[in-house]
């Protein structure tokens, strides 16, 4: 059974008899089914009974039910309401809109709305470039999805994806000070998505595409980049690539290897894998092997233009075979694919001082504990293991920098700068095999990323070497 998690936290209200041993008996009942009690609060006290709220972390929904049943079986105890704390957090949504100006008297209303607002509208009509300065476009991002590839859930559609996009918007605000809003589209037609986003783009300073399935996401992003004068960023691709490059930069420092000489195997050639490989190549990776469901991509793989690009720009030694074959002697494994596809034996076949990034979530490609028996550095996408590779390290700061620079596009140079800023937030004295990326709660990360991206954006395109 997985470890109890706050993601499956419940609060159980119980009526229990008064007595010295009541609370310890309840705690023992929770422990007997491997629940983790995190709080015990006496809500009411009466001469003959108490009303107690027991808060517990569980492993999953079934385990939460098991905990509630164990509590109910304590003699003299009656279970009342069982509240799922995750659902409680989502009641009514996680976002709201607040005005940034006072609206307390007639003069405020005259300036913020009619008649004063007409002058501002006219100014923008005459000078369209002022829209960034005089409206929310200056600091607002659309989080756009069709719900076709929600992490760990798949194609659940627009409405079911709203809680994820709300969460994303909340992270934008919390870590980057960026106002973001979910735009969940009830269509999965690329033409319709492109047209809708084009039509609503005037109010936004950037577009963050999210959880759109491949290869449709590549086409949608490319078309929007061509037609819009604001940055378009697909976080599943570019956010992942940035944080992987940052983590790999530091992992290679730990083991004393370099990107240009390391043999890197990437499992998964969808949106994330494609972006990771492209950014590693842009940063100087020369020996990368991409692997799909059928194994190593061959030069004649023409399933789509994106897999073709990977096949043409990777595997310089023309290796063939399965993922396991590719791993033999490899320095680095990066998994953005599927759970439990590798074993400890596969990791043992890699080179000495190997690096394993098993990023499938919630279940990694290989058990991190098992991988750690053979690899020098192990990272996952999970928060309950060291070295969590989490996109929240990237996207708030990236967009903060893009918005501050009034950027109209996003380039590989900006992505690389963002990765470098993240990597450098781990100082040399801090760097070790279990600390290759900063904490997602490190308040210095987003400003550093923003500054790096803004510097590149304001410098403009550089001549090709």
Buried (B, 14 or more C-beta within 10 A) or exposed (E): EEEBBEEBBBBBBBBBBEEEEBBEBBBEBBBEBBBBBBEBEEEEEEEEBBBBBBBBBBBBEEBBEBBBEBBBEBEEBBBEEBBBBBEEEEEEEBBEEEEEEEEEEEEBBEBBEEEEEEEBEEBBEEEEEEBBEEBBBBBBBBBBBBBBBBEEEEBBBBEEBBBBBBBBBBBBBEBBBBBBBBBBBEEBEBEEBBBBBBEBBEEBBBBBBBBBBBBBBBBBBEBBBEEBEBBBBBBBBBBBBBBBBBBBBBBBBBBEBEBEEBBBBBBBBBBBBBBBBBBBBBBEBBBBBBBBEEBBBEEEBEEBEBBBBBBEBBBEEEBEEEBBBBBBEBBBBBBBBEBEBBBBEBBBBBBEBBBBBBBBBBBBBBBBEBBBEBBBBBBBBBEEBBBBBBBBBBBBBBBBBBBBBBBEBBBBBBBBBBBBBBBBBBEEEEBEBEBBBBEBEBEEBBBBBBBBBBBBBEEEEEEEE
